[in-house]
Amino acid sequence: MAGKADKAAAVMKDGGQKAKDAAAKLYALAQDPEMQAKAGKLLEDGKKLYRAATSPEAKEAYRKAAEVIHKMRKT
């Protein structure tokens, strides 16, 4: 049993070190100004897409498309 416990402890310790290394890499990426700029651009693009998809014009287009689909299914 002692051998298994030692192996389990070693695996946990190794896993902890890998998690720390991954967190350090992620933190370094998050601090990179170039990555921050890319993330900011993606955020702005996402906001624009959300506004376009939830606009009154888009909702009207969805309603019209649903009506057409409903009519086509009836025939």
Buried (B, 14 or more C-beta within 10 A) or exposed (E): EEEEEEEEEEEEEEEEEEEEEEEEEEEEEEEEEEEEEEEEEEEEEEEEEEEEEEEEEEEEEEEEEEEEEEEEEEE
